[in-house]
């Protein structure tokens, strides 16, 4: 039971793209059509001469229902569908609602077609039961495979990022002699900041400016110095230092001041005794890659 709950609570990426929603809707509609047409369960064998038309109609309505559920609720309930809150359980619940809406529409339209032999004998609840029998299995399989595919892609991206960092460190197979002091100039070359690399705690962007947070002279806190320069240019100046990494689009950190990592697949945070808040981490970093960098 705990494993099921853990799986349902697993962070899940809700893909907002129109292309993805159309793809999922078509796949579900096509599956339902082919399954019903080939196996002809639930009285369908008695629909002599109209099985193809009726199953195609069910597949089309399934396509519309799933597309509606994937498109309209996220617009109306943005906070509920926010990426940070989305899980496998929520995604499964959304699809279950989609099956309910689709099944209800199909039963209603079908009840208007009394000429369909024994259709009038199928109650609303039984029709919903049939709908869930047909729709639940492919939905669960799709969610499982899609989550696995997304997770593997992120892990590959993280490995690729680490390999790039390693290649940079081994570039030209020369051992770099790092300076104890470093000087960084502003973008207009009119200002500069000079500090010991071991005293650098972290750097963050402030619009067109960057804030350097350094250990104070008495090691009792950190002090801030502002320079007009982008984090991209700073990162180029510091890329030879293995313990200095750009962990986020807005942060460069000195890993020696980081004591722990927390979070999950939706995003990780770096914890420090010196920094009074948690530093966010780009999704290109996996937890294992972060642990390797922080060693």
Backbone as JSON, one array per atom type, in Angstrom:
{
  "sequence": "XXXXXXXXXXXXXXXXXXXXXXXXXXXXXXXXXXXXXXXXXXXXXXXXXXXXXXXXXXXXXXXXXXXXXXXXXXXXXXXXXXXXXXXXXXXXXXXXXXXXXXXXXXXXXXXXXXXXXXXXXXXXXXXXXXXXXXXXXXXXXXXXXXXXXXXXXXXXXXXXXXXXXXXXXXXXXXXXXXXXXXXXXXXXXXXXXXXXXXXXXXXXXXXXXXXXXXXXXXXXXXXXXXXXXXXXXXXXXXXXXXXXXXXXXXXXXXXXXXXXXXXXXXXXXXXXXXXXXXXXXXXXXXXXXXXXXXX",
  "N": [[0.83, -1.21, 0.0], [1.96, 1.21, 0.8], [3.86, 1.51, -1.19], [2.27, 1.91, -3.45], [1.02, 4.34, -2.75], [3.28, 5.92, -2.58], [4.09, 5.86, -5.25], [1.91, 7.14, -6.49], [2.23, 9.64, -5.4], [4.46, 10.57, -6.61], [6.32, 13.13, -8.22], [5.15, 14.56, -11.24], [5.36, 15.45, -14.62], [3.35, 17.82, -16.05], [2.48, 18.18, -19.21], [2.12, 21.05, -21.07], [1.86, 21.52, -23.76], [0.2, 21.96, -26.9], [0.48, 20.12, -28.95], [1.22, 17.75, -27.6], [-1.14, 17.22, -26.14], [-2.98, 16.74, -28.18], [-1.8, 14.48, -29.3], [-1.96, 12.56, -27.2], [-4.76, 12.44, -26.91], [-5.6, 11.5, -29.44], [-4.31, 9.0, -29.43], [-5.62, 7.68, -27.31], [-8.28, 7.71, -28.23], [-8.0, 6.2, -30.58], [-7.12, 3.75, -29.57], [-9.39, 2.91, -28.05], [-11.31, 2.7, -30.09], [-10.18, 0.66, -31.79], [-9.98, -1.48, -29.98], [-12.69, -1.96, -29.25], [-13.81, -2.45, -31.77], [-12.4, -4.67, -32.74], [-12.63, -6.7, -30.73], [-15.28, -6.58, -29.93], [-16.86, -6.35, -27.4], [-19.39, -6.27, -24.72], [-22.19, -6.38, -25.8], [-21.74, -5.43, -28.37], [-21.42, -7.15, -30.5], [-23.97, -7.69, -31.34], [-24.71, -5.57, -32.84], [-25.34, -5.61, -35.71], [-24.04, -4.81, -38.85], [-23.52, -2.15, -38.21], [-21.36, -1.89, -36.58], [-18.75, -0.9, -37.16], [-19.26, 1.85, -37.71], [-20.36, 2.65, -35.25], [-18.37, 2.04, -33.29], [-16.33, 3.64, -34.28], [-17.48, 6.1, -33.87], [-17.56, 6.12, -31.05], [-14.79, 6.12, -30.54], [-14.12, 8.61, -31.63], [-15.57, 10.41, -30.0], [-14.31, 9.82, -27.6], [-11.76, 10.82, -28.14], [-12.39, 13.59, -28.32], [-13.36, 14.02, -25.71], [-11.12, 13.42, -24.01], [-9.29, 15.31, -24.96], [-10.62, 17.67, -24.28], [-10.62, 17.5, -21.46], [-7.89, 17.61, -20.94], [-7.29, 20.15, -21.79], [-9.12, 22.28, -21.01], [-9.65, 22.31, -18.03], [-6.95, 22.92, -17.0], [-6.73, 25.58, -17.72], [-8.74, 26.83, -16.29], [-8.17, 26.17, -13.64], [-5.47, 27.02, -12.67], [-3.6, 27.03, -10.53], [-3.96, 24.52, -9.34], [-3.06, 22.87, -11.35], [-0.45, 23.53, -11.45], [3.01, 23.07, -12.12], [4.7, 22.46, -9.94], [3.01, 21.28, -8.15], [2.0, 19.05, -9.31], [1.31, 15.58, -9.64], [1.66, 11.98, -10.14], [-0.64, 10.78, -9.17], [-2.54, 12.89, -9.29], [-2.6, 13.27, -12.02], [-3.61, 10.8, -12.87], [-6.11, 10.89, -11.65], [-7.24, 13.0, -13.08], [-7.48, 11.85, -15.66], [-9.27, 9.8, -15.05], [-11.55, 11.28, -14.47], [-11.86, 12.26, -17.0], [-12.58, 9.93, -18.39], [-15.01, 9.45, -17.17], [-16.57, 11.7, -17.94], [-16.49, 11.37, -20.73], [-17.66, 8.8, -21.01], [-20.21, 9.33, -19.98], [-21.22, 11.15, -21.86], [-21.23, 9.53, -24.16], [-23.08, 7.56, -23.42], [-25.38, 9.12, -23.2], [-25.73, 10.14, -25.85], [-25.96, 7.72, -27.16], [-28.3, 6.73, -26.02], [-30.18, 8.16, -27.3], [-30.39, 6.95, -29.67], [-32.37, 4.77, -30.26], [-32.73, 2.79, -32.08], [-30.61, 1.13, -32.12], [-30.62, -1.8, -31.68], [-30.24, -3.71, -28.88], [-29.41, -1.65, -27.28], [-30.87, 0.01, -25.63], [-31.24, -1.42, -23.31], [-29.05, -1.18, -21.7], [-27.97, 0.19, -18.75], [-27.19, 3.41, -17.29], [-25.2, 3.35, -15.24], [-24.06, 0.84, -15.72], [-23.01, 1.3, -18.23], [-21.07, 3.22, -17.65], [-19.43, 1.63, -16.12], [-18.49, -0.18, -18.05], [-17.1, 1.66, -19.59], [-14.97, 2.39, -17.89], [-13.72, -0.07, -17.67], [-12.67, -0.42, -20.23], [-11.13, 1.91, -20.56], [-9.38, 2.4, -18.31], [-7.06, 0.67, -18.01], [-5.29, 1.22, -20.33], [-4.76, 3.88, -19.71], [-3.4, 3.84, -17.22], [-1.13, 2.38, -17.99], [-0.06, 4.14, -19.91], [0.55, 6.41, -18.29], [2.48, 5.32, -16.58], [4.54, 4.55, -18.4], [5.1, 7.01, -19.61], [5.97, 8.59, -17.44], [8.27, 7.16, -16.77], [9.75, 7.5, -19.11], [10.15, 10.32, -19.12], [11.64, 10.61, -16.76], [13.96, 9.15, -17.39], [14.95, 10.68, -19.51], [15.62, 13.06, -18.18], [17.61, 12.11, -16.47], [19.55, 11.35, -18.33], [20.14, 13.82, -19.4], [21.23, 15.05, -17.18], [23.52, 13.47, -16.78], [24.85, 14.08, -19.13], [25.38, 16.77, -18.71], [27.16, 16.63, -16.53], [29.25, 15.25, -17.76], [30.1, 17.16, -19.58], [31.12, 19.07, -17.82], [33.22, 17.62, -16.74], [34.82, 17.25, -19.0], [35.59, 19.85, -19.46], [37.2, 20.25, -17.29], [39.3, 18.58, -17.85], [40.37, 19.6, -20.09], [42.73, 19.99, -22.67], [44.45, 18.56, -21.16], [45.96, 19.68, -19.15], [47.3, 20.72, -16.09], [45.77, 23.09, -14.17], [46.91, 26.0, -12.68], [45.64, 27.62, -10.11], [44.82, 30.92, -9.17], [45.22, 32.53, -6.04], [44.02, 34.96, -5.48], [41.53, 36.73, -7.29], [40.49, 38.85, -9.92], [37.71, 40.54, -11.11], [36.26, 42.24, -13.75], [33.93, 44.87, -14.48], [31.25, 44.92, -16.98], [31.65, 47.18, -18.55], [34.27, 47.68, -18.09], [35.12, 49.61, -16.33], [34.93, 49.34, -13.64], [35.84, 47.18, -10.9], [36.27, 44.09, -9.06], [38.03, 42.6, -6.43], [39.07, 39.65, -4.92], [39.67, 36.91, -2.58], [39.47, 33.66, -3.79], [38.69, 31.62, -2.11], [37.13, 32.92, -0.3], [34.78, 33.5, -1.53], [31.35, 33.1, -1.37], [28.74, 33.0, -2.6], [27.18, 34.07, -5.7], [24.75, 36.21, -7.07], [22.27, 37.24, -9.47], [21.17, 40.57, -10.16], [19.21, 42.0, -11.94], [20.78, 43.96, -14.3], [23.01, 43.82, -12.86], [25.36, 42.13, -10.68], [25.51, 40.51, -7.57], [28.06, 39.98, -5.33], [28.76, 37.8, -2.76], [30.76, 37.66, -0.06], [32.99, 36.21, 2.38], [33.32, 37.97, 5.39], [35.98, 40.05, 6.72], [36.54, 39.21, 9.28], [35.47, 36.74, 9.39], [32.91, 36.42, 10.4], [30.53, 36.56, 9.16], [28.86, 37.44, 6.07], [29.57, 39.67, 3.38], [28.27, 42.01, 1.0], [28.99, 42.84, -2.35], [28.5, 44.82, -5.17], [28.49, 44.6, -8.71], [28.48, 45.74, -12.07], [27.73, 43.45, -14.21], [27.16, 40.44, -16.08], [25.94, 37.18, -15.06], [26.72, 35.19, -16.8], [29.14, 36.11, -17.93], [30.65, 36.24, -15.62], [30.73, 33.56, -14.92], [32.33, 32.53, -16.94], [34.78, 33.56, -16.18], [35.23, 32.15, -13.86], [35.17, 29.46, -14.39], [37.26, 27.65, -14.33], [37.63, 26.91, -11.74], [37.0, 24.24, -9.77], [35.27, 24.01, -7.6], [33.48, 26.02, -7.87], [30.38, 26.57, -9.15], [27.78, 27.13, -11.55], [24.75, 26.8, -10.5], [22.2, 27.46, -11.06], [20.11, 29.58, -13.1], [20.2, 32.03, -11.9], [22.12, 31.92, -9.94], [25.47, 31.49, -8.77], [27.55, 29.34, -7.03], [29.77, 28.57, -4.28], [30.86, 25.46, -3.69], [32.01, 24.52, -1.37], [30.83, 25.71, 0.77], [28.4, 24.56, 0.98], [26.33, 22.37, 2.7], [24.34, 20.46, 2.57], [21.71, 18.78, 0.65], [18.38, 19.11, -0.46], [15.02, 18.18, -1.46], [13.22, 17.06, -4.43], [12.43, 15.24, -7.49], [11.15, 17.32, -8.77], [12.65, 19.51, -8.23], [15.7, 20.64, -6.7], [17.25, 21.87, -3.67], [19.91, 23.75, -2.25], [21.61, 23.7, 0.82], [23.07, 25.75, 3.31], [25.25, 26.68, 6.02], [26.12, 29.21, 6.11], [24.78, 30.78, 4.23], [21.71, 32.46, 4.42], [19.36, 31.35, 3.35], [17.73, 28.95, 1.18], [19.33, 27.72, -1.71], [18.21, 27.57, -5.01], [18.23, 24.94, -7.53], [19.06, 24.19, -10.9], [17.09, 22.17, -13.14], [18.65, 20.58, -14.69], [20.48, 19.3, -13.18], [20.89, 16.29, -11.47], [20.2, 14.56, -8.36], [22.29, 12.83, -7.67], [24.36, 13.79, -9.29], [24.74, 16.28, -8.13], [25.59, 15.56, -5.57], [28.06, 14.45, -6.21], [29.42, 16.7, -7.14], [29.54, 18.18, -4.85], [31.27, 16.88, -3.21]],
  "CA": [[0.0, 0.0, 0.0], [2.86, 2.36, 0.85], [4.5, 1.65, -2.49], [1.28, 2.51, -4.35], [0.87, 5.74, -2.37], [4.52, 6.6, -2.97], [4.08, 6.03, -6.7], [0.91, 8.15, -6.82], [2.74, 10.95, -4.94], [5.66, 10.91, -7.38], [6.16, 14.3, -9.08], [4.87, 14.2, -12.63], [5.38, 16.63, -15.47], [2.14, 18.07, -16.84], [2.92, 18.8, -20.48], [1.1, 22.0, -21.49], [1.9, 21.77, -25.2], [-0.98, 21.57, -27.69], [0.85, 18.92, -29.71], [1.16, 16.61, -26.7], [-2.54, 16.94, -25.81], [-3.59, 16.12, -29.37], [-1.21, 13.14, -29.45], [-2.55, 11.69, -26.19], [-6.19, 12.29, -27.21], [-5.71, 10.62, -30.61], [-3.9, 7.66, -29.03], [-6.69, 7.1, -26.5], [-9.44, 7.49, -29.1], [-7.68, 5.11, -31.51], [-7.1, 2.5, -28.8], [-10.76, 2.54, -27.72], [-11.95, 2.27, -31.33], [-9.65, -0.63, -32.23], [-10.34, -2.52, -28.99], [-14.12, -2.27, -29.37], [-14.12, -2.98, -33.1], [-11.8, -6.0, -32.92], [-13.11, -7.71, -29.77], [-16.74, -6.45, -29.87], [-17.43, -6.73, -26.1], [-20.53, -5.5, -24.22], [-23.33, -6.33, -26.72], [-21.42, -4.87, -29.68], [-21.57, -8.18, -31.53], [-25.36, -7.69, -31.81], [-24.94, -4.39, -33.68], [-25.05, -6.1, -37.05], [-24.02, -3.82, -39.92], [-23.18, -0.78, -37.78], [-20.29, -1.95, -35.58], [-17.67, 0.01, -37.54], [-19.69, 3.23, -37.52], [-20.59, 2.95, -33.84], [-17.09, 2.06, -32.58], [-15.61, 4.83, -34.74], [-18.12, 7.22, -33.17], [-17.08, 6.07, -29.67], [-13.39, 6.55, -30.57], [-14.08, 10.05, -31.88], [-16.03, 11.1, -28.79], [-13.23, 9.65, -26.63], [-10.74, 11.81, -28.51], [-12.86, 14.92, -27.93], [-13.46, 14.1, -24.26], [-9.79, 13.49, -23.42], [-8.69, 16.61, -25.32], [-11.3, 18.69, -23.48], [-10.16, 17.39, -20.08], [-6.49, 18.03, -20.88], [-7.13, 21.55, -22.22], [-9.95, 23.28, -20.33], [-9.38, 22.46, -16.6], [-5.7, 23.64, -16.69], [-6.94, 27.02, -17.91], [-9.64, 27.29, -15.23], [-7.59, 25.92, -12.32], [-4.03, 27.11, -12.93], [-2.81, 26.66, -9.35], [-4.06, 23.07, -9.16], [-2.27, 22.22, -12.4], [0.92, 24.06, -11.45], [4.0, 22.0, -12.25], [5.26, 22.1, -8.64], [2.02, 20.53, -7.38], [1.44, 17.96, -10.12], [1.82, 14.25, -9.31], [1.06, 10.89, -10.91], [-2.01, 10.62, -8.66], [-3.4, 13.94, -9.86], [-2.75, 13.01, -13.45], [-4.5, 9.66, -12.99], [-7.45, 11.37, -11.3], [-7.72, 13.8, -14.21], [-7.89, 10.95, -16.72], [-10.47, 9.1, -14.59], [-12.64, 12.23, -14.7], [-12.06, 12.31, -18.45], [-13.34, 8.74, -18.77], [-16.38, 9.64, -16.67], [-17.24, 12.66, -18.81], [-16.64, 10.76, -22.05], [-18.65, 7.73, -20.9], [-21.53, 9.92, -19.8], [-21.64, 11.7, -23.16], [-21.52, 8.42, -25.07], [-24.35, 6.93, -23.01], [-26.48, 10.03, -23.53], [-25.95, 10.13, -27.3], [-26.43, 6.4, -27.55], [-29.68, 6.53, -25.59], [-31.05, 8.82, -28.27], [-30.45, 6.1, -30.86], [-33.07, 3.57, -29.81], [-32.75, 1.77, -33.12], [-29.44, 0.28, -31.96], [-30.93, -3.11, -31.12], [-30.42, -3.84, -27.43], [-28.71, -0.59, -26.54], [-31.74, 0.59, -24.62], [-31.22, -2.23, -22.09], [-27.84, -0.87, -20.93], [-28.18, 1.3, -17.83], [-26.14, 4.43, -17.23], [-24.12, 2.88, -14.38], [-23.36, -0.25, -16.39], [-22.24, 1.86, -19.33], [-19.88, 3.81, -17.05], [-18.58, 0.51, -15.73], [-17.85, -0.63, -19.28], [-16.15, 2.7, -20.01], [-13.77, 2.29, -17.07], [-13.03, -1.32, -18.01], [-11.94, -0.22, -21.47], [-10.22, 3.06, -20.53], [-8.45, 2.52, -17.19], [-5.8, -0.02, -18.25], [-4.35, 1.97, -21.18], [-4.37, 5.13, -19.04], [-2.36, 3.52, -16.24], [0.08, 2.0, -18.75], [0.49, 5.36, -20.51], [1.15, 7.24, -17.25], [3.69, 4.64, -16.11], [5.58, 4.63, -19.43], [5.45, 8.41, -19.83], [6.77, 9.01, -16.29], [9.56, 6.49, -16.91], [10.44, 8.15, -20.23], [10.56, 11.65, -18.69], [12.69, 10.44, -15.76], [15.18, 8.72, -18.07], [15.46, 11.81, -20.28], [16.26, 13.99, -17.25], [18.85, 11.5, -15.99], [20.52, 11.43, -19.43], [20.54, 15.22, -19.51], [22.11, 15.32, -16.05], [24.8, 12.8, -17.07], [25.49, 14.86, -20.2], [25.88, 18.0, -18.08], [28.34, 16.27, -15.75], [30.33, 14.92, -18.7], [30.61, 18.43, -20.12], [31.94, 19.67, -16.77], [34.45, 16.83, -16.63], [35.64, 17.55, -20.18], [36.18, 21.18, -19.27], [38.27, 20.13, -16.3], [40.42, 17.84, -18.45], [40.7, 20.23, -21.37], [44.14, 20.11, -23.03], [45.2, 17.7, -20.25], [46.93, 20.5, -18.42], [46.92, 21.04, -14.72], [45.64, 24.54, -14.03], [47.36, 26.61, -11.43], [44.63, 28.63, -9.8], [45.28, 32.04, -8.38], [44.55, 32.72, -4.75], [43.18, 36.14, -5.67], [40.97, 36.89, -8.63], [39.92, 40.16, -10.22], [36.67, 40.5, -12.13], [35.94, 43.59, -14.19], [32.55, 45.09, -14.92], [31.1, 44.8, -18.43], [32.2, 48.38, -19.21], [35.7, 47.69, -17.74], [35.43, 50.8, -15.53], [34.93, 48.96, -12.23], [36.37, 45.84, -10.71], [36.2, 43.53, -7.71], [39.17, 41.72, -6.18], [38.81, 38.87, -3.7], [40.21, 35.56, -2.49], [38.47, 32.73, -4.29], [38.2, 30.82, -0.99], [36.17, 33.72, 0.46], [33.54, 33.66, -2.29], [30.29, 32.21, -0.89], [27.87, 32.82, -3.76], [26.9, 35.26, -6.52], [23.39, 36.18, -7.61], [22.01, 38.33, -10.42], [20.25, 41.62, -9.76], [18.99, 42.74, -13.17], [22.03, 44.09, -15.05], [24.1, 43.78, -11.9], [25.58, 40.89, -9.95], [25.9, 40.71, -6.17], [29.05, 39.03, -4.84], [28.69, 37.64, -1.32], [32.07, 37.18, 0.37], [33.21, 36.16, 3.82], [33.87, 39.22, 5.92], [37.37, 39.95, 7.14], [36.63, 38.52, 10.58], [34.82, 35.44, 9.23], [31.71, 36.37, 11.24], [29.36, 36.8, 8.33], [29.19, 37.7, 4.67], [29.33, 41.03, 2.93], [27.82, 42.07, -0.39], [29.59, 43.82, -3.25], [27.74, 44.81, -6.43], [29.25, 44.95, -9.91], [27.67, 45.69, -13.28], [28.23, 42.35, -15.04], [26.21, 39.33, -16.16], [26.41, 35.91, -14.49], [27.38, 34.43, -17.87], [30.53, 36.56, -18.02], [31.33, 35.83, -14.37], [30.94, 32.11, -14.98], [33.48, 32.31, -17.81], [35.98, 33.89, -15.42], [35.4, 31.23, -12.73], [34.91, 28.08, -14.8], [38.41, 26.78, -14.05], [37.6, 26.52, -10.33], [36.1, 23.09, -9.69], [34.3, 24.16, -6.52], [32.57, 27.13, -8.2], [29.49, 26.11, -10.22], [26.53, 27.86, -11.76], [23.75, 25.79, -10.21], [20.88, 27.98, -11.44], [20.28, 30.73, -13.98], [20.39, 33.24, -11.1], [23.06, 31.71, -8.84], [26.75, 30.8, -8.82], [27.84, 29.05, -5.62], [31.01, 27.89, -3.89], [30.33, 24.23, -3.1], [32.59, 24.2, -0.05], [29.95, 26.27, 1.79], [27.14, 23.83, 0.94], [26.43, 21.21, 3.6], [23.31, 19.43, 2.34], [20.8, 18.93, -0.49], [17.04, 18.59, -0.2], [14.1, 18.34, -2.58], [12.88, 15.84, -5.17], [12.6, 15.37, -8.94], [10.63, 18.61, -9.25], [13.68, 20.52, -8.04], [16.5, 20.48, -5.5], [17.68, 23.09, -2.99], [21.18, 23.62, -1.55], [21.53, 24.25, 2.17], [24.37, 26.2, 3.81], [25.26, 27.32, 7.34], [26.52, 30.61, 5.92], [23.75, 31.47, 3.45], [20.49, 32.43, 5.25], [18.2, 30.82, 2.63], [18.06, 27.78, 0.36], [19.67, 28.07, -3.09], [17.57, 26.66, -5.98], [19.11, 24.25, -8.47], [18.48, 23.94, -12.21], [16.65, 20.79, -13.32], [19.65, 19.82, -15.43], [21.27, 18.58, -12.2], [20.23, 15.25, -10.68], [20.7, 14.55, -6.98], [23.59, 12.16, -7.67], [25.37, 14.68, -9.85], [25.0, 17.32, -7.14], [26.41, 14.98, -4.52], [29.43, 14.31, -6.75], [30.02, 18.03, -7.22], [29.72, 18.74, -3.51], [32.28, 16.11, -2.47]],
  "C": [[0.87, 1.27, 0.0], [3.52, 2.61, -0.49], [3.55, 2.3, -3.5], [1.12, 4.0, -4.05], [2.1, 6.54, -2.78], [4.55, 6.86, -4.47], [3.09, 7.13, -7.11], [1.38, 9.55, -6.43], [3.98, 11.4, -5.7], [5.41, 12.15, -8.24], [6.03, 13.9, -10.54], [4.77, 15.48, -13.45], [4.09, 16.74, -16.27], [2.53, 18.85, -18.08], [1.84, 19.74, -21.0], [1.01, 22.19, -23.01], [0.66, 21.23, -25.91], [-0.72, 20.26, -28.43], [0.73, 17.67, -28.85], [-0.27, 16.23, -26.38], [-3.26, 16.27, -26.98], [-3.09, 14.68, -29.53], [-1.83, 12.16, -28.47], [-4.02, 11.4, -26.51], [-6.4, 11.34, -28.39], [-5.37, 9.19, -30.23], [-5.0, 6.96, -28.24], [-7.91, 6.78, -27.36], [-9.21, 6.31, -30.04], [-7.67, 3.77, -30.79], [-8.52, 2.02, -28.52], [-11.48, 2.01, -28.97], [-11.5, 0.88, -31.74], [-10.04, -1.76, -31.28], [-11.8, -2.94, -29.15], [-14.43, -2.92, -30.71], [-13.6, -4.41, -33.28], [-12.44, -7.05, -32.01], [-14.63, -7.69, -29.6], [-17.33, -6.91, -28.53], [-18.73, -5.95, -25.83], [-21.65, -5.32, -25.26], [-22.97, -5.84, -28.13], [-21.58, -5.89, -30.81], [-22.99, -8.19, -32.1], [-25.67, -6.5, -32.71], [-24.59, -4.73, -35.14], [-25.11, -4.96, -38.07], [-23.61, -2.42, -39.51], [-22.04, -0.75, -36.76], [-19.18, -0.95, -35.9], [-18.05, 1.46, -37.27], [-19.8, 3.59, -36.03], [-19.27, 3.01, -33.05], [-16.23, 3.25, -33.0], [-16.16, 6.08, -34.05], [-17.64, 7.28, -31.72], [-15.62, 6.56, -29.6], [-13.26, 8.05, -30.76], [-14.51, 10.85, -30.66], [-14.98, 10.97, -27.68], [-12.11, 10.65, -26.89], [-11.15, 13.21, -28.05], [-12.89, 15.08, -26.41], [-12.1, 14.24, -23.59], [-9.13, 14.83, -23.73], [-9.31, 17.74, -24.51], [-10.76, 18.69, -22.05], [-8.71, 17.87, -19.93], [-6.31, 19.52, -21.15], [-7.87, 22.55, -21.36], [-9.65, 23.41, -18.84], [-8.07, 23.18, -16.27], [-5.82, 25.15, -16.86], [-7.75, 27.6, -16.76], [-9.01, 27.17, -13.84], [-6.06, 25.88, -12.43], [-3.19, 26.66, -11.74], [-2.81, 25.15, -9.13], [-3.17, 22.33, -10.14], [-0.84, 22.74, -12.46], [1.92, 22.91, -11.4], [4.55, 21.54, -10.9], [4.31, 21.23, -7.83], [1.58, 19.24, -8.07], [2.12, 16.63, -9.79], [1.16, 13.22, -10.23], [-0.39, 10.69, -10.48], [-2.96, 11.64, -9.24], [-3.64, 13.71, -11.34], [-3.72, 11.84, -13.7], [-5.94, 10.07, -12.68], [-8.06, 12.18, -12.44], [-8.23, 12.91, -15.34], [-9.15, 10.18, -16.33], [-11.7, 9.99, -14.77], [-12.94, 12.31, -16.19], [-12.87, 11.12, -18.94], [-14.79, 8.88, -18.35], [-17.18, 10.57, -17.59], [-17.51, 12.05, -20.18], [-17.7, 9.67, -22.04], [-20.06, 8.26, -20.76], [-22.07, 10.48, -21.11], [-22.02, 10.59, -24.13], [-22.84, 7.75, -24.71], [-25.54, 7.81, -23.4], [-26.78, 10.02, -25.03], [-26.49, 8.78, -27.77], [-27.89, 6.15, -27.17], [-30.67, 7.2, -26.52], [-31.25, 7.97, -29.52], [-31.08, 4.76, -30.49], [-33.08, 2.45, -30.85], [-31.56, 0.82, -33.01], [-29.78, -0.98, -31.16], [-31.13, -3.04, -29.61], [-29.78, -2.72, -26.63], [-29.56, -0.05, -25.4], [-31.75, -0.18, -23.32], [-30.01, -1.93, -21.21], [-28.08, 0.35, -20.06], [-26.99, 2.25, -17.84], [-24.94, 3.93, -16.41], [-23.34, 1.75, -15.04], [-22.51, 0.29, -17.53], [-20.96, 2.52, -18.81], [-18.89, 2.72, -16.64], [-17.81, -0.03, -16.94], [-16.78, 0.37, -19.73], [-14.85, 2.62, -19.22], [-12.99, 1.0, -17.35], [-12.15, -1.13, -19.24], [-10.84, 0.83, -21.32], [-9.14, 3.05, -19.46], [-7.09, 1.88, -17.47], [-4.85, 0.76, -19.16], [-3.88, 3.26, -20.55], [-3.25, 4.88, -18.05], [-1.05, 3.17, -16.93], [0.75, 3.24, -19.34], [1.19, 6.21, -19.46], [2.47, 6.64, -16.77], [4.83, 4.81, -17.11], [6.04, 6.06, -19.65], [6.32, 8.94, -18.69], [8.17, 8.43, -16.38], [10.39, 7.16, -18.0], [10.97, 9.53, -19.83], [11.73, 11.56, -17.72], [14.01, 10.06, -16.43], [15.8, 9.85, -18.88], [16.19, 12.8, -19.37], [17.58, 13.43, -16.74], [19.93, 11.57, -17.06], [21.03, 12.86, -19.57], [21.5, 15.58, -18.39], [23.49, 14.71, -16.28], [25.57, 13.59, -18.13], [26.1, 16.13, -19.64], [27.16, 17.73, -17.3], [29.52, 15.95, -16.66], [30.94, 16.17, -19.31], [31.53, 19.1, -19.11], [33.28, 18.94, -16.64], [35.39, 17.12, -17.8], [36.32, 18.9, -20.04], [37.37, 21.1, -18.32], [39.52, 19.46, -16.89], [40.92, 18.46, -19.75], [42.2, 20.45, -21.49], [45.05, 19.32, -22.1], [46.3, 18.46, -19.51], [46.41, 20.8, -17.02], [46.93, 22.55, -14.54], [46.14, 24.99, -12.66], [46.44, 27.8, -11.12], [45.19, 29.71, -8.88], [44.5, 32.13, -7.06], [43.6, 33.91, -4.81], [42.67, 36.18, -7.11], [40.37, 38.28, -8.75], [38.91, 40.01, -11.35], [36.27, 41.94, -12.45], [34.47, 43.68, -14.62], [32.48, 45.01, -16.44], [31.67, 46.0, -19.17], [33.68, 48.6, -18.87], [36.09, 48.88, -16.87], [35.5, 50.48, -14.03], [35.46, 47.53, -12.11], [36.15, 45.41, -9.26], [37.32, 42.53, -7.57], [38.93, 40.96, -4.88], [39.55, 37.54, -3.75], [39.11, 34.59, -2.92], [37.88, 31.88, -3.16], [37.17, 31.58, -0.15], [34.84, 33.91, -0.27], [32.52, 32.63, -1.81], [29.31, 31.91, -2.02], [27.7, 34.15, -4.48], [25.48, 35.12, -7.05], [23.17, 37.38, -8.51], [20.98, 39.29, -9.86], [19.99, 42.51, -10.99], [20.27, 42.75, -14.0], [23.25, 44.02, -14.15], [24.21, 42.39, -11.27], [26.03, 41.24, -8.54], [26.84, 39.6, -5.76], [28.95, 38.98, -3.32], [29.95, 36.92, -0.85], [32.13, 37.1, 1.88], [33.81, 37.48, 4.28], [35.27, 38.98, 6.45], [37.54, 39.14, 8.42], [35.9, 37.18, 10.56], [33.55, 35.31, 10.09], [30.43, 36.62, 10.44], [29.79, 37.0, 6.88], [28.83, 39.14, 4.33], [29.02, 41.02, 1.45], [28.56, 43.17, -1.14], [28.91, 43.69, -4.61], [28.62, 45.29, -7.58], [28.34, 44.82, -11.12], [28.26, 44.68, -14.25], [27.19, 41.23, -15.02], [26.81, 38.07, -15.52], [27.13, 35.07, -15.54], [28.85, 34.81, -17.98], [31.32, 36.19, -16.77], [31.68, 34.35, -14.43], [32.14, 31.76, -15.87], [34.79, 32.55, -17.06], [36.29, 32.84, -14.35], [35.32, 29.76, -13.11], [36.08, 27.13, -14.54], [38.45, 26.32, -12.59], [36.55, 25.43, -10.14], [35.0, 23.25, -8.65], [33.33, 25.31, -6.75], [31.69, 26.68, -9.36], [28.29, 27.05, -10.33], [25.4, 26.83, -11.63], [22.36, 26.18, -10.69], [21.12, 29.2, -12.32], [20.56, 32.01, -13.2], [21.44, 33.1, -10.01], [24.34, 31.0, -9.3], [27.15, 30.56, -7.37], [29.21, 28.39, -5.48], [30.59, 26.64, -3.12], [30.9, 23.91, -1.72], [31.74, 24.77, 1.09], [28.58, 25.57, 1.82], [27.26, 22.57, 1.78], [25.41, 20.12, 3.3], [22.47, 19.78, 1.12], [19.43, 18.42, -0.06], [16.16, 18.85, -1.42], [13.82, 17.0, -3.24], [13.02, 16.13, -6.65], [12.07, 16.68, -9.49], [11.67, 19.71, -9.12], [14.41, 20.31, -6.73], [16.92, 21.85, -4.96], [18.98, 22.79, -2.25], [21.1, 24.35, -0.23], [22.93, 24.57, 2.68], [24.21, 26.8, 5.2], [25.53, 28.82, 7.23], [25.43, 31.41, 5.21], [22.41, 31.35, 4.18], [19.25, 31.93, 4.53], [18.68, 29.65, 1.76], [18.25, 28.19, -1.1], [18.99, 27.09, -4.05], [18.58, 26.09, -6.97], [18.37, 24.0, -9.78], [18.13, 22.46, -12.35], [17.64, 19.95, -14.13], [20.55, 19.01, -14.49], [20.42, 17.53, -11.51], [20.83, 15.28, -9.27], [22.08, 13.9, -6.91], [24.68, 13.05, -8.21], [25.73, 15.79, -8.88], [25.89, 16.78, -6.01], [27.86, 14.82, -4.96], [30.14, 15.65, -6.79], [30.33, 18.59, -5.83], [30.75, 17.98, -2.68], [33.58, 16.9, -2.35]]
}
